[in-house]
Amino acid sequence: MKKAFTMIELIFVIVILGILAAVAVPKMGSAKTNAEIAKGKTDVATIRSSILTERQSQLIKGNNNFIDKLSSSDDILFTGDTDAKRTLLTYGIVSGTSNGKWSADGDTYTKYIFHISELEIKFTYDNKTGKFDCDRGDASSEEEKTCRKLVD
């Protein structure tokens, strides 16, 4: 007598695997978004810290101003103002428009966009106060909620 699975047993196993997959796939999607938010939050903290560190090094030299712009090119962001020989991040952040990437918004290098889950979270750098923060819009908008997750 051959030992084998019956058709009903195989269908039962396939149904169970389908249910498990239906539960697991949405969880993986939200985990990816949470990871991108964590990356963005780390980037914001690093950028803010580098702005303050650069300012402190300038204060020692007698210069009381914050750095004028955070980048000098569209390819690698947050390296500082190379024209003024003022450095922020040594290696910078590679620019891009896919999820979890930063891009410059204009050629003044004081406005940036963080791309996440089809949203564009806009950040502005104020060279008078050294503040680097996202532009908060409508309190109920998805951009505002994501902005708060990135900076709070």
N, C-alpha and C positions, 0 to 999 in steps of 0.2 A: 504494500500500500504506500503510495506517494504522499509525502507531507508537503502541503502547499497552502498558500493563503487563498481564502475564498474571495470572490468578487466583492462581496459585501464588506469584508474586512478591509480590502484595499480602498474602497470608496470611503469608508469611515476614516481611515488614516489621511486620505487626501483632503477630506472636509476639515479635519482637525488642523492640518497644516495650513489650509486656506484661512481659517479663523485666526491662527497665530500670526500669519503674515499680515492680515488685515489690521491687527492690533499693533504690530511692530513697525510697519512702514511709516505711519504718521508720527510715531515717537522719534524715529530717526530724522525726519524732516525738521521737527522742532529742535532736536539736539544740534543740528547743523546751524540753525539760526542762532541759537544760544551761544554756540562757539564763535560765530562771527561777531556777535555783540560783545562777547568777552574780549576778543581780539581788538575790536574798535575801542573798547573802554581802556585797554592797556595802551593802545596807541595814543589816545587822548592824554592819559596820565604821563606818558613818556614825553610827548610834545610839550605839555605844560611844564614839566620838570626841566626840560632842556632850555625852555625860554627863561626860567628863573636862574638856572645855572649860568647861562650865557650873560644874563644881566649882572649877576654877582661878579663874574670875571671882569666885566666892563667897569663896574664900580671900583674895583681895585685899581684899575688903570686911570680912574678919574672921569670916566664917561658915564653920565647919569641917564642915558637914553636906552630904551628897549630896542631890540633889533628891528629894523624897518620892515623887512619881509622875511618870510620863513623859508623860501625856496628861491632858486635862481633858474630852474629849468622845469619843463613839464614831465620829464622822464623819471627823475628821482626827486621826491619831495622831502621837505623839512630838513634839508642839509644846511640851511642858513643863507645869508647874503654873501655870495662869493665875491661880488664887486667890492663890498666893504670889508672883506676878509673877516667876517663874523660867522662862526660855525655853530650849528645846532647839533643835529644828529650826525655822527661820523659817516654812517653808511646810508642814511636816509631811508625812505619807504618808496618802493617801486610803484609808480602810478598805474592805474587801470580803472576800468569801468565795470568790472564784474563784481559779484558779491564779496564783501570784505575788503574792497580796495578803495584807495583814495585817489582823487583827481583834483587838479587845480581848476578853479572857477574864474577864468580871466587871467590876464597877464600881470596883475599887480602882486600876485603871490601873497595876498592877505585873505583870500576866500578859497575855501576848499569844500569838496563834497565827499562824504563817506557813503558808499553804495552798499546797501544791504536789503535783501528780500524785495527787490524791485522798487525800493524807496531811495530817495536821494536826500541825505541829511546834510544840510548846509552848515558849515562852520565859518566863522569870521575871526580874524586876528586883529586886535586893536593895538597898534604900535605905540600908542600914547600910554596905555595902562598895562600892556602885556597880557591882556585877557584873550584867551582862545576858547571860544564857546560856540555851541550850536545855536542857530537862529531859531528861536522858539516861535511857533506859529499858534494856530488855534489849539486850545487846550485839549480838545477831544480828537484831534487828528492823529493819524497813525505816525506821522513824522515826529510830532511832539512827544508821543509816548516813547518812541525809539530814542529820541534825543535825550530824554530823561534817563533812560537806561544806560546811555553812553557816558553821561557826565555826572550822574549822581552816585 
